[in-house]
Amino acid sequence: MIITCGIDVGSSSVKVAVIASPEGSGRKREGAELLSTHVERIRRRDQRQVIQKAFEEALAQAKLKEEALSYVATTGEGELVDFRVGHFYGMTAHARGALFLQPEARAILDVGALHARAIGCDAQARVLAYRMTSQCASGTGQFLENIARYLGVTLEEVGPLSLQGDRAEKVSGICAVLAETDVINMVSRGLTLPNILRGIHESMAGRFAKLVRKLDVTRGVLLVTGGLASDIGLLERTRTALVEVDLDDLRVEAHPLSIHAGAIGSALWGAYRHERLRELGERAA
């Protein structure tokens, strides 16, 4: 077995995954086993210290020493990981991680703290197309976290509250600042939190649906990854938004480990690259 570690360094959290995969299992890494995962929020701490802590926690959960690792792969802001062996683009890592979690996935919606991106892939995790949100943060995790903080609720409460809304209060989908101003006005008018949050989710989901529509993926599973994959209200509004753009046959799903997709994918690609490098070395010898 080849044991590898993937580290996804995001703007708000660090995710780590440790995986064991059979030698010679190729790009698909069939038979790979997830040994451990760990997520650590940065929360204004030194990023390198957070990375080290998350790495050590994941190894401890897997009951392994660092020496047991054949390859340490990064994605995201991987340059902060001094002990990495290799680095993989975020879209490539998320596509591979998504297929590990849901083999039927042919599209991925990665909703991170600062951006959202839609990725189309094939059964080999090759990225076929992608689209990203603009620089505006109104469709991101950081935006939703700011809104939740202002409304006095936790991110975990946002999804269930949104599902209680009976009508969506319209907010700006163009600018995060305008959207936050809309929310302030709504609160001052006494509008309910569920309806405000449903409106925010509808605005975000509308933007996501436009991204996915440009992928030319009409069937299979759209797996939501990233920090907002656990937001059940956002998932429900995304399902509705896809129907509105004629993507009825694309099933929106999330996985309990969706937040770790990037880390899982980079660990899997790390194993594949490790084998390829070893093969090249043997041929050269």
KETIDREN-596921 format. One line per 3 residues: their letters; for each residue x, y, z of C-alpha. Coordinates in pm, whole numbers, plus 50000, padded with zeros to 5 digits. Layout:
% residues N
A) X,Y,Z | ...
***
This chain:
% residues 285
MII) 50000,50000,50000 | 50107,50354,49927 | 50022,50599,50206
TCG) 49987,50962,50105 | 49867,51283,50263 | 49674,51564,50099
IDV) 49662,51916,50246 | 49411,52171,50120 | 49506,52518,50245
GSS) 49209,52751,50211 | 49159,53110,50318 | 48951,53017,50622
SVK) 49050,52658,50705 | 49304,52383,50647 | 49186,52036,50550
VAV) 49404,51725,50568 | 49338,51372,50444 | 49550,51057,50478
IAS) 49489,50778,50228 | 49623,50427,50168 | 49592,50295,49813
PEG) 49709,49972,49646 | 50022,49990,49435 | 49953,49984,49064
SGR) 49594,50110,49096 | 49645,50381,48834 | 49471,50715,48798
KRE) 49145,50594,48951 | 49320,50458,49263 | 49067,50177,49294
GAE) 49064,50022,49639 | 49195,50335,49808 | 49104,50367,50175
LLS) 49059,50691,50363 | 49250,50657,50690 | 49177,50994,50847
THV) 49064,51351,50787 | 49097,51668,50988 | 48984,52026,50943
ERI) 49124,52320,51135 | 48979,52671,51117 | 49246,52940,51082
RRR) 49066,53209,51290 | 49338,53476,51263 | 49611,53235,51369
DQR) 49944,53189,51195 | 49866,52975,50891 | 50182,52767,50909
QVI) 50110,52674,51270 | 49752,52579,51177 | 49882,52365,50889
QKA) 50126,52185,51117 | 49859,52120,51381 | 49609,51987,51125
FEE) 49878,51765,50972 | 49977,51620,51310 | 49612,51562,51409
ALA) 49541,51372,51086 | 49849,51153,51135 | 49753,51086,51497
QAK) 49402,50980,51393 | 49551,50744,51135 | 49800,50617,51398
LKE) 50092,50688,51168 | 50429,50858,51185 | 50532,51110,50922
EAL) 50795,50863,50798 | 50519,50630,50680 | 50409,50877,50412
SYV) 50528,50821,50058 | 50406,51158,49933 | 50266,51481,50077
ATT) 50055,51669,49823 | 49900,52012,49854 | 49630,52216,49687
GEG) 49503,52568,49744 | 49769,52789,49902 | 50013,52500,49913
ELV) 50323,52717,49905 | 50273,52760,50279 | 50343,52387,50333
DFR) 50722,52370,50354 | 50731,51989,50369 | 50517,51922,50061
VGH) 50649,51700,49785 | 50415,51821,49510 | 50124,52052,49441
FYG) 49800,52011,49241 | 49558,52268,49104 | 49242,52308,49306
MTA) 49007,52205,49025 | 49208,51889,48956 | 49214,51798,49325
HAR) 48843,51866,49382 | 48745,51664,49076 | 48942,51363,49196
GAL) 48820,51396,49552 | 48460,51433,49437 | 48479,51110,49237
FLQ) 48620,50930,49540 | 48321,51044,49746 | 48062,50999,49469
PEA) 48169,50797,49161 | 47867,50923,48964 | 47971,51287,48995
RAI) 48023,51456,48660 | 48003,51810,48789 | 48137,51968,49106
LDV) 48029,52290,49270 | 48305,52401,49504 | 48182,52678,49734
GAL) 48472,52818,49931 | 48521,53114,50158 | 48619,53359,49883
HAR) 48487,53213,49558 | 48268,52949,49400 | 48355,52742,49096
AIG) 48176,52485,48884 | 48384,52200,48739 | 48291,51942,48478
CDA) 48486,51615,48472 | 48484,51265,48326 | 48501,50926,48498
QAR) 48882,50954,48513 | 48865,51287,48702 | 48991,51479,48400
VLA) 48867,51838,48415 | 48669,51909,48098 | 48540,52258,48176
YRM) 48515,52507,48458 | 48358,52838,48547 | 48421,53068,48843
TSQ) 48230,53348,49007 | 48351,53702,48954 | 48558,53889,49210
CAS) 48244,53988,49402 | 48209,53781,49721 | 47827,53768,49734
GTG) 47825,53398,49641 | 48081,53278,49891 | 48118,53131,50237
QFL) 48271,53444,50384 | 47973,53649,50268 | 47727,53406,50425
ENI) 47930,53394,50746 | 47922,53774,50766 | 47544,53774,50720
ARY) 47497,53504,50984 | 47710,53699,51229 | 47502,54012,51172
LGV) 47177,53817,51214 | 47305,53658,51536 | 47295,53295,51417
TLE) 47562,53033,51357 | 47646,52894,51014 | 47505,52560,51129
EVG) 47169,52727,51193 | 47150,52905,50858 | 47041,52605,50649
PLS) 46755,52483,50873 | 46630,52840,50923 | 46629,52903,50548
LQG) 46415,52596,50489 | 46154,52742,50727 | 46109,53048,50505
DRA) 45776,53068,50318 | 45887,53343,50080 | 46226,53472,49973
EKV) 46322,53831,50045 | 46511,53950,49739 | 46871,54063,49793
SGI) 47132,54191,49551 | 47313,53918,49363 | 47561,54158,49209
CAV) 47753,54303,49503 | 47824,54170,49852 | 47816,54520,50000
LAE) 47475,54592,49846 | 47346,54253,49962 | 47459,54321,50319
TDV) 47290,54663,50301 | 46971,54491,50185 | 46986,54259,50486
INM) 47032,54550,50727 | 46726,54720,50580 | 46524,54399,50604
VSR) 46608,54356,50972 | 46509,54715,51044 | 46174,54648,50873
GLT) 46111,54347,51095 | 46127,54081,50825 | 46178,53725,50948
LPN) 46519,53558,50955 | 46399,53249,50762 | 46272,53461,50473
ILR) 46587,53675,50468 | 46810,53367,50461 | 46596,53201,50196
GIH) 46637,53511,49982 | 47014,53502,50027 | 47025,53135,49935
ESM) 46813,53194,49625 | 47046,53473,49515 | 47354,53253,49563
AGR) 47192,52950,49399 | 47094,53156,49096 | 47458,53248,49042
FAK) 47568,52887,49088 | 47311,52760,48836 | 47446,52997,48570
LVR) 47797,52864,48628 | 47686,52501,48605 | 47479,52567,48293
KLD) 47795,52669,48108 | 47964,52335,48178 | 47742,52148,47931
VTR) 47682,51872,48187 | 47316,51773,48188 | 47306,51434,48363
GVL) 47457,51254,48659 | 47542,51403,48996 | 47648,51755,49082
LVT) 47846,51712,49403 | 47876,52020,49620 | 48214,52051,49791
GGL) 48375,52310,50015 | 48266,52460,50342 | 47905,52530,50243
ASD) 47831,52174,50129 | 47663,52110,50466 | 47418,52401,50424
IGL) 47093,52216,50354 | 46908,52536,50271 | 47161,52628,50003
LER) 47148,52277,49858 | 46769,52292,49829 | 46773,52633,49661
TRT) 47044,52510,49422 | 46825,52217,49319 | 46542,52458,49241
ALV) 46773,52695,49053 | 46902,52413,48830 | 46548,52318,48734
EVD) 46488,52679,48633 | 46780,52662,48386 | 46659,52329,48240
LDD) 46900,52103,48428 | 46631,51879,48574 | 46837,51561,48529
LRV) 47137,51686,48725 | 47109,51563,49084 | 47249,51792,49353
EAH) 47417,51599,49633 | 47661,51655,49915 | 47869,51411,50116
PLS) 47952,51424,50489 | 48316,51461,50385 | 48256,51713,50106
IHA) 48466,51976,50281 | 48765,51740,50246 | 48730,51681,49870
GAI) 49035,51891,49782 | 49256,51723,50041 | 49136,51376,49942
GSA) 49191,51448,49574 | 49542,51581,49625 | 49633,51273,49834
LWG) 49506,51044,49556 | 49691,51233,49284 | 49998,51226,49507
AYR) 49988,50847,49511 | 49957,50835,49133 | 50246,51079,49083
HER) 50460,50885,49334 | 50416,50568,49130 | 50487,50744,48802
LRE) 50806,50900,48938 | 50920,50564,49071 | 50856,50401,48732
LGE) 51056,50670,48555 | 51341,50622,48801 | 51344,50246,48747
RAA) 51355,50292,48370 | 51639,50541,48396 | 51834,50298,48613
***
